[in-house]
Amino acid sequence: MQIVDIREVAVPLEGNVTNSVVSFAGHTVSLVAVVSDVRRNGRPLVGVAFNSIGRFAQGGILRDRMIPRVLDADPGSLLAPDTGLLDPGRVLERAMKDEKPGGHGDRAAAAAALELACWDLLAKHADEPAHAVIAKAHGRAPDLTGAPVYAAGGYYRPGEGIAELEAELRGYQDDGYPVAKIKIGGAPLAEDLRRIEAAIEVTGDGGAIAVDANGRFDWTQALDYAKAMSGYGLRWYEEATDPLDFDLNRRLAEVYPGPIATGENLFSVQDVKNLLNFGGVRADRDVFQMDAGLSYGLTEYARMIALMEERGIDRRSAFPHGGHMINLHIVTGLGLGGCEAYPGVFQPFGGYTPGCRLVDGRIHPADDPGFGLEAKPGLSEQIAKLVG
């Protein structure tokens, strides 16, 4: 198996929603296709992936640096010696040639899109869903029971208030999502508390509602919200502050009794090591949201999970950020705690394909080969244009 071409295109997100920090109206995502010399049904076998959601497309990094490095490599150096198939870890290493340590940022997401496309290619070559190939590659049995899932929503929308939030959450319940997440920090504390209380009224249980500040708060704000929310029994309090302010996370964990979630904006094993060393994380309750699509792909992400386990933290504490098909397969392939869903937002990437089944609060991947992105309405058309 050899790579004969790599293509990238920036695809705009649909919709106009905001969290406490960011408007997504102008956001884009890098869609990447890795074209192989293997042919099926008269066409080249192609692996497809993207860099997750929440960071802009990284076309410049991919086209100017990473794609040329991989295409210029000795083809044999990219293959696993025991199988003769593409090795995603070797492709990642080549894509990172001459890159200095540190400085992760958008570079991590660019590399992730490329590396994850290799996993999609391997799964299609095996004619299996990606979660089965991921499980085997990491010495695990494929998990056929699905994964716990929550609906990520509750964004701030122009002209909408509590009535619209309540209707949104009822819709999630009707669709089979027992747990939902809403945004905080984009309104005054008193208004956010009314939103939280309305959400709890809809679900009937504070444990069915998580809240996400998207790194907005300083210490005073984080503490004010912690005190005000401590009696609600929320599912978790997410990213109160800057993701690299490990000391503030530690201080918050000392005063907030409920679970704290963080990690979606940590892009390397070293970042996660620093969180574990200095962030005051509590193995019995806290939630880890690192996202392979933002952090160099599955190769680096699996090392993060291994590091967590070395520190006595169950891999079921990992709930990757992202709400899309790629992370659904990673969660079920690695046996993680659960996954996010983006029903109705961040299209065409967010949410799952029609073949996925949501039963009793657990999401089951479809049987499509690879990540199944070609079966995603809206995304399938973008892939067809890229692949040709």
C-alpha positions, 0 to 999 in steps of 0.5 A: 500500500502506498500513498499517491496523493493527499488532498485538503479543502476548507469546509465552512460550518453551517449555522450561527451559534456562539458560546461565551467566547467564540462565534462559529458563524465563520468557522471552517474545518479541514477535510483531508483525503489520503489516496492510495494505490489500492483499487476497489471496484475500479477506483482508488481506495481513499481514507478521509478525515477532518480536524474535529470542530472548534478550530479553523481549517489548517490548509496552509500548514497541511499544503505547505509543510505536512503533505509535501513531507509525506508525499516526498517520503520513501513509500516503504518508510510509511508502512508497518513492517509486519503488514505492509500496510500504511502505519498512521504513526509513521505517517505522523512522524513524517508529517512532523519532520523538522517541526520543533517541540512544543508550539502545538496549536493548529499544527496539532489539528492539521496533523490529526486530520492527516493521521486520522485519514490513514485510520479510515483508509486502513479500516476501509482496506479491512472492510470493517468499521473503524472502531473494530480496526482501532480496537484490534490495533490497541489489543482490545476486543471491539465493543458492540454495546455502544457508548453513553452519549450526551447532546451538546447544545444550549448555545447562545443564539440571537433573539432566543431565551429560556423558552427556546432553550427548554424546547431545545432540551425537550427535543434532545430528550425526545430524540433519546439523549438523556443527558445534555450540556449547555453553555454558561459565561455568555450572560450574567451569572443570574441569567445563566442560573435561570438557564441552568434551573430551566434545564434541570426543570426539563430533565428533572435531574441536575445530574442530567445537565452539564455546563461549559464556560469554554475557558471564559472565567478568571478566578473570581468568576470561576469561584462565583459560578462554583459557589452558585452551582454547587447545590445543583448536582450537575453532571460536570462543570467544564472549562471554567478557565484557560485550559493551560491554567492548571493552578486555577483548575487545582484551586477550583477542584479544592472548592467545587465538590462536583465533577470538573471537565477539561482537556479538549484544548490540550493537544499533546501528551505533555499537556496532559501530563502537566494537567495530571501533575498540577491541575488537582484532578480527582480520579474518582469524579473528574472528566477528561475531554481530549480530542484526537482530531485536535491533538495529532490524531489517534497515535498521540491520543492513545498515549494520553489514555495510557498516561491517564491509566498509569496515574490510576485514572480509569479510561472511562473518565474520558469523554472526547470533545467533538460530537462527530463520527470519528470520535464515536469510533474512537470511544467504542474502539478504545472502550472510553466512558462516552461521547458527545453528540452535536445534533443539529449544530456544526453541520455537515460534520456534527452528529451521526449518520442515519445508520447509527442507533441511539438506544437507552442513552447509548450510541451504536456506530453503523457498520459502514467501513471506516469512519462512515463519513461518506454516509453523513448527509451533507458531508458526503457531497463535500467528500465526493467533490474532494475525492473526485 
